Each structure stands twice: as C-alpha cells, then as structure tokens.
Amino acid sequence: MNLLNVSGSPHVHSDESTKKIMWRVNLALMPALLVAIAYFGLNALLVSLIAVVSCVLFQWLIEKYILKVPTTIGDGSAIITGLLLAFNVPSTVDMMWIVVIGALVAIGIGKMAFGGLGKNPFNPALVGRVFLLISFPVQMTTWPVVDGIFPMNFDVATGATPLGAFKEGSLGEGVTLMDAFLGHIGGSLGEVSALAILLGACYLLWKKIITWHIPVAFIGTALVFSAILWLVNPEQYMDPMMTICTGGIMLGACFMATDMVTSPMAKSGQLIFGVGCGLLTIIIRNWGAYPEGVSFAILLMNSVTPLINRWCKPARFAA
C-alpha cells in the first residue's frame, strides 16, 4: 500500500527550492554583516563565526545522534539562524561563550525540538536571543561604542544605545538620524545600519523570497504609532524616524517577521501580523521594562499565527 508523505510547510509548488531560498537569504544578510565588521571590527566577525559554527554543529549533532535522521545542514537554514542570532547580540568579548549557549537554545529548543525546518512555530534566532536577554541581562545590554571604521582591537569601550539612553531619560544628544541610518551608533551588531538592512531586503523582494506586506505593515505601524505619541508629547517620546532607524525594527521587519514558516500565509494575514508586530514593539519600548521590544513582539505574533491563518485563509488553488 502506498503511503502519502506530507513534509513540513510551506506547501507551494515552484521552481525554487528550500536550499536556494535559504542561501539567498544568507546572501541578503551580507551587507549588514559587512557594516557590523566595519564599525565593530574583529569582535563582530568572531561573534558571527561562533554563532554560525555553533548552530550548524548543534543541528548536525541533534539530527545525527538524537533524531537519527539525514542531516540537513547543507540547506543553509542553520547558517541563517546563526547570523540572525549574532545580529541580535552585542559584539563584546563577554558574548563569545554566551553566544554558544544561545545557539544551543535557538537550534535545540527553537527549531529541532519541533522537528526541524518548516515545523517550528517560533523564530529560532529570536528564541535564542530572548533566552539570553533574560538569562544574561548585563552582558546582553553592554553595548560597544562605535569608534571609527575597521577598529582592530578586541577590547572596546561600552556605552548606551540611543534607545537605552532615551529609556533613561536622555533624548540621545549627539546621535543624528544619518548616524542611525548608516549605522554609526551602538547596538546589536546586525541592527545598527538601516541602510544595509534595506539593501538586503530589496534583494529578497527582487527575488520574490519575501513580499512587501509584513515589512511595510510593521515599519508603517511603528512609524504612525510613534508619530502620534511624539506629536502628543515630543519631550517624552522619541522622534518617529529615529524610532524606526534605531534598535531592531528594520532587522525584525525585513528578516525575522518575514520568516515564511512562522508568519501567516495569506497576504491579508501578513498585514495583520505586521501591524501587530509594530504596535507591540512601540508599546513595549515606551511602557515595558526593556528599551527594545522587537523580539518579544515578533514571538508574541508568532504564537497567534495559527489563529491568523485560520481567520485569513489564502485562496484555494484553481479557485
């Protein structure tokens, strides 16, 4: 008797392959990685290498010795998880061993515990990042200060990010919108340059790997909501353009919220998903305990993706 085998989502027939898509996403992350190395030097490169190698190694070990299934490390998805995890942590010396723990949580709990790629309900890199943020709050909020281009030293000065300074009551004097757009600010190594992230996002849009719905809904909602707050009280709330160019809004909207496994399938559902991410991000930033809210917002919306898919069903094939 022939059995019908159903693989993990997405179930869309096209000339694209999972491997091809994953490696194109890796390519799209390169501008942000290069900018991180340019501003944070060898530390950024080392953190990224440790995160990628750890994710690939843990996935191989779990598949070979625990799940006992053929290895899938060649598809490039573990490398994406490693890069995104590295992009969500500071590039300080203290992070080297902590990143290995984050990689184990991201791959072991966020991905492989559910069966691997296509079956995880939450973005694995964000699972690892939030675990590290809760477990190692000091190390995860000790930010390197940008000091020129291509610094070669491993021992760097630390300081507050624009979001952290604003949370403490400072409006972030000395940080301009151009600094935030180009990446000449402190922060997690992959989220500092809005320009580099947008370049990668444009490539993904060109290759039709993502659509505009989630990024535009996410960034647009955050921009409008923060603009309303800023117009009500500019002394208390951050300028809307600085809001979307600092922290992880750009990185989250373009590379993590758009994860096809953990985001809604229908275009209308993607718009709802993006709006929810934007609202939650601004709420957490302004009234939560943390200066940043992107990771929590995306994970919370990941949890309601099945409900959104149930409500916003895509058109049936041949309908």
C-alpha positions as CSV (number, residue, x, y, z in Angstrom):
1,M,0.0,0.0,0.0
2,N,1.3,3.4,-0.9
3,L,1.5,5.9,1.9
4,L,1.1,9.7,1.4
5,N,4.0,11.5,3.0
6,V,3.5,15.2,3.8
7,S,6.5,17.3,4.5
8,G,6.7,20.5,6.6
9,S,5.3,23.7,5.3
10,P,5.3,25.7,3.1
11,H,3.4,23.5,0.5
12,V,3.9,25.6,-2.6
13,H,5.0,24.2,-5.9
14,S,7.6,26.3,-7.8
15,D,11.0,26.1,-9.3
16,E,12.5,27.4,-6.1
17,S,14.0,25.0,-3.6
18,T,14.4,25.4,0.2
19,K,18.1,25.3,-0.2
20,K,18.1,28.0,-2.9
21,I,15.9,30.3,-0.8
22,M,18.0,29.8,2.4
23,W,21.3,30.6,0.6
24,R,19.7,33.7,-1.0
25,V,18.7,34.9,2.5
26,N,22.2,34.4,3.7
27,L,23.4,36.5,0.8
28,A,20.9,39.2,1.7
29,L,22.4,39.4,5.2
30,M,25.9,40.1,4.0
31,P,25.5,43.9,3.7
32,A,24.5,44.1,7.4
33,L,27.4,41.8,8.3
34,L,30.0,43.8,6.4
35,V,28.8,47.1,8.1
36,A,29.0,45.4,11.5
37,I,32.6,44.3,10.8
38,A,33.3,47.8,9.5
39,Y,32.1,49.5,12.7
40,F,32.8,46.9,15.4
41,G,35.9,45.2,13.9
42,L,37.1,41.7,14.7
43,N,34.7,41.2,17.5
44,A,31.7,41.3,15.1
45,L,33.4,38.8,12.8
46,L,34.3,36.5,15.7
47,V,30.8,36.6,17.3
48,S,29.2,35.8,13.9
49,L,31.6,32.9,13.2
50,I,31.0,31.4,16.7
51,A,27.2,31.7,16.3
52,V,27.1,30.2,12.8
53,V,29.5,27.3,13.6
54,S,27.7,26.6,16.8
55,C,24.3,26.5,15.1
56,V,25.5,24.2,12.3
57,L,27.3,21.9,14.8
58,F,24.3,21.6,17.2
59,Q,21.9,20.9,14.3
60,W,24.2,18.2,12.9
61,L,24.6,16.6,16.4
62,I,20.9,16.6,17.1
63,E,19.9,15.2,13.7
64,K,22.6,12.5,13.8
65,Y,22.5,11.3,17.4
66,I,19.1,12.3,18.8
67,L,16.6,12.4,15.9
68,K,18.7,9.9,13.8
69,V,17.6,11.5,10.6
70,P,19.6,12.5,7.5
71,T,21.5,15.8,8.1
72,T,20.1,19.0,6.6
73,I,22.9,21.4,7.4
74,G,23.6,21.8,3.7
75,D,20.3,23.8,3.2
76,G,21.8,26.9,4.8
77,S,19.0,27.4,7.4
78,A,21.3,26.8,10.4
79,I,23.6,29.5,9.0
80,I,20.7,31.9,8.8
81,T,19.8,31.2,12.4
82,G,23.4,31.7,13.4
83,L,23.7,35.0,11.6
84,L,20.4,36.4,12.9
85,L,21.4,35.3,16.5
86,A,24.7,37.1,16.1
87,F,23.0,40.1,14.7
88,N,20.8,40.3,17.9
89,V,23.7,40.4,20.4
90,P,26.4,43.0,21.2
91,S,29.9,42.4,19.8
92,T,31.7,42.4,23.1
93,V,34.3,39.9,24.4
94,D,31.9,38.6,27.1
95,M,29.5,37.4,24.4
96,M,31.7,34.8,22.9
97,W,30.7,31.9,25.2
98,I,27.2,33.2,25.8
99,V,26.6,33.0,22.0
100,V,27.3,29.2,22.1
101,I,24.5,28.9,24.7
102,G,22.2,31.0,22.6
103,A,22.9,28.8,19.6
104,L,22.1,25.6,21.5
105,V,18.7,27.1,22.7
106,A,17.9,28.5,19.2
107,I,18.6,25.2,17.4
108,G,17.8,22.7,20.1
109,I,14.6,24.3,21.6
110,G,13.5,26.8,19.0
111,K,14.0,24.6,15.9
112,M,14.8,20.9,16.3
113,A,12.5,20.2,19.3
114,F,9.6,20.8,16.9
115,G,11.0,18.6,14.2
116,G,13.3,21.0,12.3
117,L,12.8,23.4,9.5
118,G,9.2,24.0,8.5
119,K,7.8,22.8,11.8
120,N,9.0,25.4,14.3
121,P,6.2,27.8,15.5
122,F,8.7,30.5,16.7
123,N,11.6,32.1,15.0
124,P,14.6,30.1,16.3
125,A,17.1,33.0,16.4
126,L,14.6,35.1,18.5
127,V,14.1,32.2,20.9
128,G,17.8,32.2,21.5
129,R,18.0,35.9,21.8
130,V,15.2,36.3,24.3
131,F,16.6,33.4,26.4
132,L,20.0,35.2,26.5
133,L,18.4,38.5,27.3
134,I,16.5,37.1,30.3
135,S,19.4,34.9,31.5
136,F,22.3,37.3,30.9
137,P,20.8,40.8,31.1
138,V,24.1,42.6,31.9
139,Q,26.1,41.1,29.0
140,M,23.2,41.5,26.6
141,T,22.8,45.2,27.4
142,T,26.5,46.1,27.4
143,W,27.0,47.8,24.1
144,P,30.2,48.6,22.3
145,V,30.8,52.2,21.3
146,V,31.5,52.8,17.6
147,D,35.0,54.3,17.2
148,G,35.9,54.9,13.6
149,I,35.9,52.4,10.7
150,F,37.5,49.0,10.9
151,P,38.7,49.1,14.6
152,M,41.2,46.2,15.0
153,N,41.1,45.9,18.8
154,F,39.2,43.3,20.8
155,D,38.9,45.4,24.0
156,V,36.3,48.1,23.2
157,A,34.6,50.8,25.2
158,T,31.0,50.4,26.0
159,G,28.1,52.8,26.3
160,A,24.3,53.2,25.9
161,T,22.4,52.8,22.7
162,P,20.1,55.6,21.6
163,L,17.1,53.5,22.8
164,G,18.8,52.8,26.1
165,A,19.7,56.4,26.6
166,F,16.1,57.5,25.8
167,K,14.7,55.0,28.3
168,E,16.9,56.5,31.0
169,G,15.5,60.0,30.2
170,S,18.0,61.3,27.7
171,L,16.9,62.2,24.2
172,G,20.2,60.8,22.8
173,E,22.1,64.0,22.1
174,G,24.8,63.7,19.6
175,V,23.1,60.9,17.6
176,T,21.7,62.1,14.3
177,L,19.2,60.4,12.0
178,M,22.0,59.9,9.5
179,D,24.1,58.1,12.1
180,A,21.2,55.8,12.8
181,F,20.6,55.2,9.1
182,L,24.2,54.4,8.2
183,G,25.0,52.5,11.4
184,H,27.3,54.8,13.3
185,I,25.7,54.0,16.6
186,G,25.9,51.5,19.4
187,G,23.7,48.4,19.5
188,S,23.5,44.8,18.5
189,L,25.9,44.2,15.7
190,G,23.5,43.4,12.9
191,E,20.8,46.0,13.6
192,V,22.7,49.3,13.6
193,S,22.6,50.1,9.9
194,A,19.1,50.6,8.4
195,L,20.7,51.2,5.0
196,A,22.4,47.8,5.0
197,I,19.3,46.0,6.1
198,L,17.2,47.7,3.4
199,L,19.7,46.7,0.7
200,G,19.3,43.1,1.8
201,A,15.5,43.4,1.9
202,C,15.4,44.9,-1.6
203,Y,17.3,41.8,-2.8
204,L,14.8,39.5,-1.2
205,L,11.9,41.4,-2.7
206,W,13.6,41.3,-6.1
207,K,14.0,37.6,-5.9
208,K,10.4,37.2,-4.6
209,I,11.5,35.4,-1.4
210,I,9.5,37.9,0.7
211,T,6.7,40.2,-0.1
212,W,6.2,43.8,1.0
213,H,3.2,43.1,3.2
214,I,4.9,42.4,6.6
215,P,7.8,44.9,6.3
216,V,5.6,47.7,5.2
217,A,2.9,46.9,7.8
218,F,5.4,46.5,10.6
219,I,7.5,49.6,9.9
220,G,4.5,51.7,8.9
221,T,2.6,50.9,12.0
222,A,5.6,51.6,14.2
223,L,6.1,54.9,12.4
224,V,2.5,56.1,12.7
225,F,2.1,55.0,16.3
226,S,5.3,56.6,17.4
227,A,4.5,59.8,15.4
228,I,1.2,60.1,17.3
229,L,2.9,59.7,20.6
230,W,5.6,62.2,19.6
231,L,3.1,64.8,18.5
232,V,1.3,64.5,21.8
233,N,4.5,64.9,23.8
234,P,7.8,65.3,22.0
235,E,9.7,65.7,25.3
236,Q,8.6,62.2,26.4
237,Y,8.5,60.2,23.2
238,M,11.2,59.6,20.6
239,D,11.1,61.1,17.1
240,P,9.3,58.6,14.8
241,M,12.1,58.5,12.2
242,M,14.7,57.8,14.9
243,T,12.3,55.2,16.3
244,I,12.3,53.1,13.2
245,C,16.0,53.6,12.4
246,T,17.3,52.6,15.9
247,G,17.0,49.2,17.6
248,G,15.8,46.1,15.8
249,I,12.7,47.4,13.9
250,M,14.4,47.3,10.4
251,L,16.1,43.9,11.0
252,G,13.0,42.4,12.6
253,A,10.6,43.6,9.9
254,C,12.7,42.6,7.0
255,F,14.4,39.4,8.1
256,M,12.7,37.8,11.1
257,A,9.0,38.7,10.9
258,T,9.0,37.6,7.3
259,D,10.1,34.1,8.1
260,M,7.7,32.0,5.9
261,V,7.4,29.2,8.5
262,T,6.3,31.4,11.4
263,S,4.3,34.1,9.6
264,P,0.8,33.9,8.1
265,M,0.3,32.5,4.6
266,A,-2.4,34.9,3.3
267,K,-1.5,38.5,2.3
268,S,-4.3,39.9,4.5
269,G,-2.9,37.8,7.4
270,Q,0.6,39.1,6.8
271,L,-0.7,42.7,7.0
272,I,-2.4,41.9,10.4
273,F,0.8,40.2,11.5
274,G,2.9,43.2,10.6
275,V,0.5,45.7,12.3
276,G,0.5,43.6,15.5
277,C,4.3,43.5,15.5
278,G,4.5,47.3,15.1
279,L,2.0,48.0,17.8
280,L,3.6,45.6,20.3
281,T,7.1,46.9,19.6
282,I,6.2,50.5,20.4
283,I,4.1,49.6,23.4
284,I,7.0,47.5,24.9
285,R,9.5,50.2,24.1
286,N,7.6,53.0,25.7
287,W,5.9,51.3,28.7
288,G,7.7,48.0,29.1
289,A,10.8,47.2,31.2
290,Y,13.1,46.8,28.2
291,P,14.1,49.6,25.8
292,E,13.7,47.3,22.9
293,G,10.5,45.3,22.1
294,V,11.0,43.8,18.6
295,S,12.0,40.3,19.7
296,F,9.1,40.0,22.1
297,A,6.7,41.5,19.6
298,I,7.6,39.0,16.8
299,L,7.5,36.0,19.2
300,L,4.1,37.0,20.5
301,M,2.7,37.4,17.0
302,N,4.3,34.0,16.0
303,S,2.1,32.5,18.7
304,V,-1.1,33.8,17.1
305,T,0.0,32.9,13.5
306,P,-2.2,29.8,13.5
307,L,-5.2,31.8,14.5
308,I,-4.5,34.4,11.8
309,N,-4.1,31.6,9.3
310,R,-7.5,30.2,10.4
311,W,-9.2,33.6,10.0
312,C,-7.4,34.7,6.8
313,K,-7.3,31.7,4.6
314,P,-5.5,32.1,1.3
315,A,-7.3,31.5,-2.0
316,R,-7.7,27.8,-2.9
317,F,-5.7,26.6,-5.8
318,A,-7.7,26.6,-9.1
319,A,-10.5,28.5,-7.3
